[in-house]
Amino acid sequence: MIEFLFPAAVCGAAVLFGRKKKPTDKDQIELVFRNLGVGGKIGKEKQTFVFPKLVKDYPVENGHEYIYGTTVGLPDKTLKPLKEVLSSTLNKPMKLKYKKYLTITVYDVEMPENVPYSEVPQEKGWVVPLGKNLEGWHFHDFDKTPHMTIAGTTRFGKTKMLKNVMTYLIEHHPEDAEFLIIDLKGKLEFNRYRNLKQVKQVCGDAFEALEALSELHLNIRHVMGDFLDRDWNNVVDTTQKKRLFVIVDEAAQLTPDKFMAKEIKEAMNACQYYLSEIARVAGGLGIRLVYATQYPTADTLPRQIKQNSDIKISFRLPAGYASEVAIDEKGAEKLPSNIPGRALVKTHEIIEVQTPYIEDKEMMERIGQYVISERKEVSPTSGSTITQFGEDGVHEPESNPKIIKRP
């Protein structure tokens, strides 16, 4: 009997005393510091290299936060690989930020993969929900940042995001929110909402868009004159309550191609000019541009629109180059391909969120009460003023602009 028990006892002792303690998140973080050489040299001769030192750590919602003191001025070339290596080493969602102290937040749960619109909290002001992550809900305020761009390949949430924006604004500002919708999927997504009292028009092609945008462009000039007479420079500081949202879905359909007829190319270029003008000068007047495109390039996302949109949203994109165009950094190409609605939001920083999901049926249940009597269908454009074009792009319309017609 002893012959059998003794080896078992020895083995048990070996397991008990030889088993290695599983490294904690803190252990792995500090191991990564050493492996990557994160830190800096101190002292008069700069001969002593010091790694970041833990100052404080405490539990947060869904995880734990670690605050490290480190040498002043950690460069981006150190921080970017540090975040990537930490994320893969810990195999957990995490956030890293550096401002005087190096703060690392490690989460013990994964990001939600589905967030119903019905769970969105109620917020005041001209805000819309961006989505939810492990830190909670995130919102965007159109009165602080008037223009927004959205990018993403088909079926990943781009159009749902536009419908989130529209629904939330109508629910919270039924008397003051107005919409001009340019639905370049042939009106398939937004035509069902054409009879809402908040919707001024739904355009389905470049010619309808040109007619609406040229009229809006003239109105902008009148509004600017009114603001000038009243010494106003920003609608936020006035008694004006209304806001007009110009929503463009599938904006790439406004990009001319060589094979197209002259008339359609001129119409598309004119639309891009007017939309760029809205982005450049109309924010202070109460007009907000929400510009969505499937695959962002320098042609499909005009420079004026991108530069004047201080919030940029990107769902999954097929390549890093497209992500750099959309949000000025790579990353959207790494979003999960099996989770629709996952997006990166770029403002002064980049955050990852799961955007709310809403079906058309729910959307109409929420805002259908604002449907008014049937409106007359907008007749196809038979003629419209068109901007004159030069070799360097689009210019202001001349006093006697030429007329273009639908071919």
C-alpha positions as CSV (number, residue, x, y, z in Angstrom):
1,M,0.0,0.0,0.0
2,I,2.9,2.3,0.9
3,E,4.5,1.6,-2.4
4,F,1.4,3.2,-4.1
5,L,0.9,6.1,-1.7
6,F,4.5,7.4,-1.6
7,P,4.8,8.2,-5.3
8,A,1.3,9.8,-5.2
9,A,2.3,11.9,-2.2
10,V,5.5,13.0,-3.9
11,C,3.6,13.9,-7.1
12,G,1.1,15.9,-5.1
13,A,3.8,17.8,-3.3
14,A,5.5,18.6,-6.6
15,V,2.2,19.9,-8.0
16,L,1.6,21.9,-4.9
17,F,5.0,23.5,-4.6
18,G,6.0,23.6,-8.3
19,R,2.8,25.1,-9.8
20,K,3.4,28.6,-11.0
21,K,1.1,31.3,-10.0
22,K,-0.9,32.6,-12.9
23,P,0.3,36.1,-13.9
24,T,-2.1,39.0,-13.1
25,D,-3.0,41.7,-15.5
26,K,-0.6,44.0,-13.7
27,D,2.2,41.4,-14.0
28,Q,1.7,41.1,-17.8
29,I,1.5,44.9,-18.2
30,E,4.8,45.4,-16.5
31,L,6.4,42.5,-18.4
32,V,5.3,44.2,-21.7
33,F,6.9,47.5,-20.4
34,R,10.2,45.6,-20.0
35,N,10.0,43.8,-23.3
36,L,9.2,46.9,-25.3
37,G,11.6,49.2,-23.3
38,V,8.8,51.6,-22.3
39,G,10.2,54.3,-20.0
40,G,13.2,56.6,-20.2
41,K,16.6,57.5,-18.8
42,I,16.9,59.7,-15.8
43,G,19.7,61.4,-13.8
44,K,22.3,64.0,-14.9
45,E,24.2,61.6,-17.1
46,K,21.0,59.9,-18.4
47,Q,22.5,56.5,-17.6
48,T,19.7,55.0,-15.5
49,F,16.7,53.6,-17.4
50,V,13.5,53.4,-15.4
51,F,10.3,51.7,-16.3
52,P,6.8,53.1,-15.5
53,K,6.0,52.7,-11.8
54,L,2.5,51.9,-10.6
55,V,1.0,54.9,-8.7
56,K,-2.5,53.8,-8.2
57,D,-4.9,51.1,-9.3
58,Y,-8.6,50.6,-8.5
59,P,-11.7,48.8,-9.9
60,V,-13.9,50.5,-12.4
61,E,-17.2,49.5,-14.0
62,N,-16.5,46.2,-15.9
63,G,-12.8,46.2,-15.2
64,H,-9.8,47.7,-13.5
65,E,-7.7,50.8,-14.0
66,Y,-3.9,51.1,-13.6
67,I,-2.2,54.5,-13.4
68,Y,1.6,54.6,-13.9
69,G,4.1,57.4,-13.4
70,T,6.7,57.5,-16.1
71,T,9.2,59.7,-17.8
72,V,7.9,62.9,-19.4
73,G,7.1,62.8,-23.1
74,L,6.4,59.2,-24.2
75,P,6.3,59.5,-28.0
76,D,3.5,58.1,-30.3
77,K,6.0,55.6,-31.7
78,T,6.1,54.1,-28.2
79,L,2.4,54.4,-27.3
80,K,1.0,52.8,-30.5
81,P,2.9,49.5,-30.4
82,L,2.4,49.4,-26.6
83,K,-1.4,49.5,-27.0
84,E,-1.3,46.8,-29.7
85,V,1.0,44.5,-27.7
86,L,-0.9,45.0,-24.4
87,S,-4.2,44.2,-26.1
88,S,-2.9,40.9,-27.6
89,T,-1.0,39.9,-24.5
90,L,-3.9,40.5,-22.1
91,N,-6.5,39.2,-24.6
92,K,-9.0,41.6,-23.1
93,P,-10.6,44.8,-24.2
94,M,-8.5,47.7,-23.0
95,K,-8.0,51.5,-23.2
96,L,-4.7,53.4,-23.0
97,K,-4.3,57.1,-22.6
98,Y,-1.3,59.2,-21.7
99,K,-1.4,62.7,-20.2
100,K,1.2,63.2,-17.5
101,Y,0.4,59.7,-16.3
102,L,0.0,56.5,-18.3
103,T,-3.5,55.2,-17.6
104,I,-4.4,51.6,-18.7
105,T,-7.9,50.4,-18.3
106,V,-8.5,46.7,-18.6
107,Y,-12.0,45.3,-19.0
108,D,-13.2,41.9,-17.9
109,V,-16.1,41.7,-20.2
110,E,-16.4,42.1,-24.0
111,M,-18.1,44.9,-25.9
112,P,-21.8,44.4,-26.5
113,E,-22.5,42.9,-29.9
114,N,-26.1,44.2,-30.2
115,V,-27.6,47.4,-28.7
116,P,-31.3,47.9,-29.3
117,Y,-32.4,51.5,-30.0
118,S,-35.0,51.1,-27.2
119,E,-32.1,51.1,-24.7
120,V,-30.8,54.5,-25.7
121,P,-31.0,57.0,-22.8
122,Q,-33.0,60.3,-23.1
123,E,-30.7,63.3,-23.5
124,K,-31.6,67.0,-24.0
125,G,-30.3,69.3,-26.7
126,W,-29.4,68.7,-30.3
127,V,-27.7,65.4,-29.5
128,V,-27.9,61.9,-31.1
129,P,-26.6,58.6,-29.8
130,L,-23.4,57.3,-31.2
131,G,-23.4,54.0,-29.4
132,K,-22.4,52.1,-26.3
133,N,-19.1,50.6,-25.1
134,L,-17.7,49.4,-21.9
135,E,-17.5,52.9,-20.5
136,G,-21.2,53.5,-21.2
137,W,-23.2,55.5,-23.7
138,H,-21.7,58.2,-26.0
139,F,-23.6,61.0,-27.7
140,H,-22.8,63.7,-30.3
141,D,-24.0,67.3,-30.0
142,F,-24.7,68.9,-33.4
143,D,-24.8,72.4,-31.8
144,K,-21.2,71.9,-30.9
145,T,-20.0,70.1,-34.0
146,P,-22.4,70.7,-36.9
147,H,-21.2,68.3,-39.6
148,M,-20.6,64.6,-39.6
149,T,-19.2,62.1,-42.1
150,I,-20.0,58.4,-42.0
151,A,-18.1,55.6,-43.9
152,G,-18.5,51.9,-44.1
153,T,-19.0,49.0,-46.4
154,T,-22.5,47.8,-47.2
155,R,-24.5,45.9,-44.5
156,F,-22.3,47.1,-41.6
157,G,-24.6,49.8,-40.2
158,K,-24.0,53.0,-42.1
159,T,-27.6,53.6,-43.1
160,K,-28.9,52.3,-39.8
161,M,-26.8,55.1,-38.2
162,L,-28.5,57.7,-40.4
163,K,-31.9,56.3,-39.3
164,N,-30.8,56.5,-35.6
165,V,-29.9,60.1,-36.1
166,M,-33.2,60.9,-37.8
167,T,-35.4,59.1,-35.3
168,Y,-33.8,60.5,-32.2
169,L,-33.9,64.1,-33.6
170,I,-37.6,63.8,-34.5
171,E,-38.5,62.2,-31.2
172,H,-36.8,65.0,-29.3
173,H,-37.4,68.0,-31.6
174,P,-40.6,67.2,-33.5
175,E,-41.4,70.9,-34.2
176,D,-37.9,72.2,-34.9
177,A,-36.0,69.4,-36.7
178,E,-36.1,69.5,-40.6
179,F,-34.6,67.2,-43.1
180,L,-33.5,67.3,-46.7
181,I,-32.6,63.7,-47.6
182,I,-30.5,62.7,-50.6
183,D,-31.0,59.0,-50.9
184,L,-28.8,57.9,-53.8
185,K,-30.0,54.3,-53.5
186,G,-32.9,55.5,-55.6
187,K,-34.9,56.5,-52.5
188,L,-35.2,52.8,-51.5
189,E,-34.1,53.6,-47.8
190,F,-35.8,56.9,-47.1
191,N,-38.8,57.3,-49.5
192,R,-41.1,55.7,-46.9
193,Y,-40.5,58.7,-44.7
194,R,-41.2,61.4,-47.3
195,N,-44.6,62.3,-45.7
196,L,-43.3,63.1,-42.3
197,K,-43.9,66.8,-41.6
198,Q,-40.2,67.1,-40.7
199,V,-39.0,65.9,-44.1
200,K,-38.9,68.6,-46.7
201,Q,-37.8,66.4,-49.6
202,V,-36.3,63.0,-50.5
203,C,-34.1,63.1,-53.6
204,G,-33.2,60.0,-55.5
205,D,-30.6,61.1,-58.1
206,A,-28.2,63.8,-59.0
207,F,-30.7,65.9,-60.8
208,E,-33.3,66.0,-58.0
209,A,-30.4,66.6,-55.5
210,L,-29.2,69.5,-57.7
211,E,-32.6,71.2,-57.8
212,A,-33.0,71.0,-54.0
213,L,-29.4,72.0,-53.2
214,S,-29.4,74.9,-55.6
215,E,-32.5,76.2,-54.0
216,L,-31.0,75.7,-50.5
217,H,-27.8,77.5,-51.7
218,L,-29.9,80.6,-52.6
219,N,-31.7,80.4,-49.2
220,I,-28.4,80.2,-47.4
221,R,-27.4,83.6,-49.0
222,H,-30.6,85.1,-47.7
223,V,-30.1,83.7,-44.2
224,M,-26.5,85.0,-44.2
225,G,-27.8,88.5,-45.0
226,D,-30.4,88.2,-42.2
227,F,-27.7,87.2,-39.7
228,L,-25.5,90.0,-40.9
229,D,-28.3,92.6,-40.3
230,R,-28.9,91.2,-36.8
231,D,-25.1,91.0,-35.9
232,W,-25.5,87.2,-35.4
233,N,-22.7,84.7,-36.3
234,N,-23.9,81.5,-34.8
235,V,-27.5,80.1,-34.5
236,V,-26.7,78.7,-31.1
237,D,-26.5,82.2,-29.7
238,T,-29.8,83.3,-31.2
239,T,-33.5,82.8,-30.6
240,Q,-33.7,80.5,-33.7
241,K,-34.9,77.1,-32.7
242,K,-35.0,75.2,-36.0
243,R,-32.2,73.1,-37.5
244,L,-32.1,71.7,-41.0
245,F,-30.3,68.4,-41.4
246,V,-29.0,67.5,-44.9
247,I,-28.6,63.8,-45.0
248,V,-26.7,62.2,-47.9
249,D,-26.7,58.4,-48.2
250,E,-24.4,56.7,-50.7
251,A,-22.6,60.0,-51.6
252,A,-20.2,58.1,-53.9
253,Q,-23.1,58.2,-56.4
254,L,-22.3,61.9,-56.9
255,T,-18.8,61.2,-58.2
256,P,-18.6,61.7,-62.0
257,D,-17.0,59.0,-64.2
258,K,-15.4,59.4,-67.6
259,F,-18.1,57.4,-69.4
260,M,-20.9,59.6,-68.2
261,A,-22.8,62.1,-70.3
262,K,-21.7,65.7,-69.9
263,E,-25.0,66.8,-68.3
264,I,-24.9,64.2,-65.5
265,K,-21.2,64.9,-64.8
266,E,-22.1,68.6,-64.5
267,A,-25.0,67.9,-62.2
268,M,-22.8,65.7,-59.9
269,N,-20.1,68.3,-59.7
270,A,-22.6,71.0,-58.9
271,C,-24.0,68.8,-56.1
272,Q,-20.6,68.3,-54.6
273,Y,-19.9,72.1,-54.8
274,Y,-23.2,72.9,-53.0
275,L,-22.5,70.2,-50.3
276,S,-19.0,71.5,-49.8
277,E,-20.4,75.1,-49.4
278,I,-22.8,73.8,-46.7
279,A,-19.9,72.2,-44.8
280,R,-17.9,75.4,-45.2
281,V,-20.3,78.2,-44.3
282,A,-23.7,76.9,-43.2
283,G,-23.0,75.3,-39.8
284,G,-23.3,78.6,-38.0
285,L,-26.7,79.2,-39.8
286,G,-28.3,76.1,-38.3
287,I,-27.7,73.7,-41.2
288,R,-26.1,70.3,-40.4
289,L,-24.6,68.0,-43.0
290,V,-24.5,64.2,-42.4
291,Y,-22.5,62.8,-45.3
292,A,-22.3,59.0,-45.7
293,T,-20.3,57.1,-48.3
294,Q,-19.6,53.4,-48.7
295,Y,-16.0,53.5,-49.7
296,P,-14.2,56.8,-48.9
297,T,-11.6,58.1,-51.4
298,A,-10.4,61.6,-52.2
299,D,-13.1,61.7,-55.0
300,T,-16.1,60.4,-53.0
301,L,-15.3,62.4,-49.8
302,P,-14.5,66.0,-50.9
303,R,-11.8,67.8,-49.0
304,Q,-14.0,70.7,-47.9
305,I,-16.5,68.3,-46.4
306,K,-14.0,66.2,-44.6
307,Q,-12.0,69.1,-43.2
308,N,-15.2,70.8,-41.9
309,S,-16.6,67.7,-40.3
310,D,-15.0,67.4,-36.8
311,I,-16.7,64.1,-36.1
312,K,-16.0,61.2,-38.4
313,I,-17.6,57.7,-38.0
314,S,-16.4,54.6,-39.7
315,F,-17.9,51.1,-39.8
316,R,-15.8,48.3,-41.2
317,L,-13.8,49.1,-44.3
318,P,-11.9,46.7,-46.6
319,A,-8.5,48.4,-46.4
320,G,-6.3,50.6,-44.2
321,Y,-6.1,53.2,-47.0
322,A,-9.9,53.7,-46.8
323,S,-9.7,54.0,-43.0
324,E,-7.1,56.7,-43.3
325,V,-9.4,58.7,-45.7
326,A,-12.4,58.2,-43.4
327,I,-10.9,58.8,-40.0
328,D,-7.3,59.9,-40.7
329,E,-6.0,56.7,-39.2
330,K,-5.9,53.0,-39.9
331,G,-8.2,50.8,-37.8
332,A,-11.6,50.5,-39.5
333,E,-10.2,47.6,-41.6
334,K,-9.6,45.7,-38.3
335,L,-13.2,46.0,-37.0
336,P,-14.8,42.6,-36.6
337,S,-16.4,41.3,-39.8
338,N,-19.1,39.3,-37.9
339,I,-20.5,42.2,-35.9
340,P,-22.6,44.7,-37.8
341,G,-23.0,48.0,-36.1
342,R,-19.4,48.2,-34.7
343,A,-17.8,51.5,-35.4
344,L,-14.9,53.8,-34.7
345,V,-15.8,57.4,-33.8
346,K,-13.1,60.0,-34.4
347,T,-13.2,63.4,-32.7
348,H,-10.1,64.6,-30.7
349,E,-9.7,60.9,-29.9
350,I,-10.8,57.6,-31.4
351,I,-13.4,55.4,-29.5
352,E,-15.0,52.1,-30.5
353,V,-18.7,51.7,-30.0
354,Q,-21.6,49.4,-30.8
355,T,-24.2,51.6,-32.5
356,P,-27.9,51.2,-31.8
357,Y,-29.9,48.9,-34.0
358,I,-33.4,50.0,-35.2
359,E,-35.7,48.4,-37.7
360,D,-37.8,50.4,-40.1
361,K,-40.9,49.1,-38.4
362,E,-39.8,50.4,-35.0
363,M,-38.7,53.7,-36.6
364,M,-42.2,54.2,-38.1
365,E,-43.9,53.2,-34.9
366,R,-41.9,55.9,-33.1
367,I,-42.3,58.8,-35.6
368,G,-45.2,57.7,-37.7
369,Q,-47.5,60.1,-35.7
370,Y,-45.9,62.9,-37.6
371,V,-47.0,61.7,-41.1
372,I,-49.1,64.3,-42.8
373,S,-51.5,64.1,-45.8
374,E,-49.9,62.8,-49.0
375,R,-47.6,65.3,-50.7
376,K,-47.4,65.7,-54.4
377,E,-44.4,63.8,-55.8
378,V,-41.6,66.1,-56.8
379,S,-41.5,66.2,-60.6
380,P,-38.2,65.3,-62.3
381,T,-36.0,68.3,-62.9
382,S,-36.5,69.7,-66.4
383,G,-33.9,72.3,-66.0
384,S,-31.7,73.9,-63.3
385,T,-29.0,76.5,-62.9
386,I,-25.6,75.0,-63.0
387,T,-22.2,76.1,-61.7
388,Q,-19.6,76.9,-64.3
389,F,-16.5,74.7,-64.1
390,G,-12.9,75.4,-64.6
391,E,-9.8,73.3,-64.8
392,D,-9.2,73.5,-61.1
393,G,-12.7,72.3,-60.0
394,V,-16.0,73.9,-59.2
395,H,-16.6,77.6,-59.0
396,E,-19.4,79.9,-57.9
397,P,-22.3,80.2,-60.4
398,E,-22.0,83.1,-62.8
399,S,-24.7,85.8,-63.0
400,N,-26.1,84.1,-66.1
401,P,-25.5,80.4,-65.5
402,K,-26.1,77.9,-68.2
403,I,-29.0,75.4,-67.9
404,I,-28.6,71.7,-67.7
405,K,-31.4,69.2,-68.4
406,R,-31.9,65.6,-67.4
407,P,-30.7,63.5,-70.4
